[in-house]
């Protein structure tokens, strides 16, 4: 059951830890080298948590191999792709135009993917316990991805402006291509995959939330976030001019 005591406590812990670590990173990490190391730590750490189930199931099981889910082997879901983007982003050269666009998509994709999974973890819904490593590692990996994705803004790797909407739109096209590839390629091997929810919506009770409307909502949120930022900036400048 979602939003039971365990789930709520994890949400509170995760968000508190995220805010704390980002405040400390903003305060104490000023050099570009340190920022890059911080970003890589959470990018690679997210990936290692994600694939750790392979080793855990091997060590815990009676069989001589570890079990890998489809989303371990392929970027089936939006947050899977965001995770890989975060790793790639942490190793790209920061001076290029491509980095700016790629990092902007990565930041927003990681934020959306992490928060959606944090507040609606379907894996927890099917197995409401943190004693199962498959559930716990999923919770933890989304928490670390949230830190890394937010740090792209906090560490000034990308800036929030209206171009964010454009860059995120480019990334959504990439998501569509990845989803189509997964569905077609894995379909050759008789795998019924619903990558990027292109075949069916994530929630059967809410069919209007699908692969078209969800991205549109994300774009609206990004646009409104930028407008709110501009509103506060304008208000601050007016106050500063008035004081001078």
C-alpha positions, 0 to 999 in steps of 0.5 A, a space after each residue: 500500500 502506498 503512503 503507508 508509514 514506511 513509504 512516508 518515512 522514506 519520502 521524508 528521509 529522502 527529501 531531507 537528505 537530498 536538500 541537505 546534501 545539495 546545500 552542503 555541496 553548494 556551500 563547500 564545492 566551488 572548484 569545477 573539478 570537485 563539481 564534476 567528481 560530485 556529479 560522477 559519484 551520484 551518476 555512477 552510484 545510481 547505476 551501480 545501485 540499479 544493477 546491484 540486484 544481479 549480484 544480490 540475487 546470485 549471492 542469495 539464490 541457490 542457482 549459479 547465476 544472478 537474475 536481471 530484469 528487463 529494465 536492467 538490460 535495456 532502458 525500458 522506462 523513462 527513469 532508466 534512460 535518465 539514469 544513463 543520461 546522467 552518467 554520460 552527462 557527468 563525463 562529457 565536456 562542459 564547454 560544448 553546445 551539445 552538453 548544454 542541451 543534453 544536460 538540460 534534458 538530463 536534469 529535468 528527466 532525472 527530476 521527473 523520473 525520480 519524483 514520480 518513482 518516489 511518490 508512486 513506486 509501483 515496485 513498492 506497491 506490489 511488494 510493500 517492504 524495504 527488506 527486499 533489496 529489489 525494492 530498496 535498491 530501486 528507492 535508493 537509486 531514484 534518490 541518488 538520481 534526484 540528487 545528481 539531476 538537481 545538482 546539474 542546476 545547483 552546480 551551475 552546469 545548466 541554467 533554467 531558462 525558456 530554452 529548457 522547454 526546447 531542449 527537453 522536447 529534443 530529449 522526448 524525441 530521443 525517448 520515443 526513438 528508444 521506446 520504439 526500438 525496445 518494443 520492436 527489437 525485443 518483440 523479435 524475441 517474443 518479449 512483450 515490452 511496454 517501453 516508455 509506455 508506448 503501448 499502454 498507459 502506466 495506470 490503467 485507471 487513468 488512461 488519459 495519462 499516457 505517453 502523449 499527455 505525460 510529456 506535455 504536462 512535463 513541458 508545462 511544468 518546465 515552462 511554468 517553473 521558468 516563468 516563476 523564476 523570471 517573476 521572482 528575478 524581476 521582483 528582486 531587481 525592482 526591489 534592488 533598484 528601489 533600494 538604490 
